[in-house]
Amino acid sequence: MTSIRDLLGESLGVGETHRLRLVERDGTLVANHPNDASPMDVAVVEGLDLLEERPPTSPVAVEIVGRVVDDQIAGRVVDADPGNAAKSDNGEASR
């Protein structure tokens, strides 16, 4: 049986990695969620030490983690090298 939690996890993509373009909003780096069905954007709150610039000028690889921060799903930078764009875990294009 599919639960609400399972459905929400699917639309949020918890555990997935995407190349995302980050912007700063109210002191937090955020990105549009790559899944249009997601009810939340991504607040990047972990792995910030990998970034040379804030916000970075190029998309970075962000893993969606299973918690909520300021009404957004949390994300973690896993790779800030723009040269690795084709190596994202699930092949998602940047947004």
Phi, psi and omega per residue, in radians:
M1 nan 2.343 3.140
T2 -1.509 2.275 3.135
S3 -1.720 2.893 3.053
I4 -1.015 -0.705 3.137
R5 -1.058 -0.724 3.109
D6 -1.104 -0.779 -3.141
L7 -1.115 -0.741 3.124
L8 -1.143 -0.725 3.108
G9 -1.054 -0.669 3.110
E10 -1.156 -0.795 -3.104
S11 -1.238 -0.493 3.122
L12 -1.469 -0.380 3.101
G13 1.239 0.643 -3.142
V14 -0.992 2.266 -3.129
G15 1.602 -0.201 3.124
E16 -1.473 2.692 3.101
T17 -2.061 2.329 -3.123
H18 -2.350 2.641 2.988
R19 -1.533 2.066 -3.045
L20 -2.207 2.577 3.030
R21 -1.602 2.153 -3.071
L22 -1.736 2.537 3.001
V23 -2.278 2.808 3.121
E24 -1.735 2.251 3.067
R25 -2.308 2.078 3.102
D26 0.910 0.716 3.081
G27 1.433 0.023 3.140
T28 -2.058 2.424 3.046
L29 -1.401 2.213 -3.096
V30 -2.327 2.816 3.093
A31 -2.521 2.671 2.979
N32 -1.141 2.448 3.100
H33 -1.206 2.367 -3.104
P34 -1.205 -0.305 3.112
N35 -1.680 1.985 -3.113
D36 -1.046 -0.381 3.140
A37 -1.400 -0.165 -3.108
S38 -1.225 2.342 3.094
P39 -1.410 -0.047 -3.065
M40 -2.321 2.616 2.935
D41 -1.474 3.120 -3.077
V42 -1.868 2.179 3.019
A43 -1.760 1.994 -3.088
V44 -1.511 1.921 -3.011
V45 -2.170 -0.051 3.122
E46 -2.237 2.708 3.106
G47 1.286 0.276 -3.090
L48 -1.141 -0.383 3.118
D49 -1.163 -0.251 3.094
L50 -1.374 -0.253 -3.080
L51 -1.529 2.344 3.055
E52 -1.491 -0.534 3.132
E53 -2.220 2.630 3.084
R54 -2.302 1.944 -0.058
P55 -1.342 2.716 3.109
P56 -1.206 2.674 -3.118
T57 -1.433 -0.317 3.139
S58 -2.073 2.749 3.055
P59 -1.043 2.591 3.121
V60 -2.206 2.745 3.108
A61 -1.375 2.155 -3.110
V62 -2.196 2.225 3.044
E63 -1.622 2.328 3.098
I64 -1.403 2.158 3.137
V65 -1.866 2.772 -2.975
G66 -1.493 0.921 3.014
R67 -2.579 2.864 -3.086
V68 -1.957 2.388 3.109
V69 -2.288 2.110 3.117
D70 0.876 0.839 3.113
D71 1.095 0.419 3.074
Q72 -2.305 2.653 3.081
I73 -1.290 2.408 -3.092
A74 -1.367 2.605 3.085
G75 -2.341 2.795 -3.140
R76 -2.265 2.226 3.050
V77 -1.183 2.209 3.101
V78 -2.001 -0.291 3.096
D79 -2.799 2.110 -3.135
A80 -1.801 0.068 -3.102
D81 -1.433 1.988 -3.123
P82 -1.119 -0.343 3.109
G83 -1.221 -0.240 -3.126
N84 -1.692 0.316 -3.061
A85 -0.984 -0.636 -3.106
A86 -1.386 -0.116 -3.060
K87 -1.743 0.221 -3.124
S88 -1.055 2.579 -3.019
D89 -0.960 -0.640 -3.062
N90 -2.072 0.203 3.057
G91 1.269 0.194 -3.128
E92 -1.165 2.456 3.072
A93 -1.391 2.726 3.095
S94 -1.228 2.725 3.137
R95 -2.096 nan nan
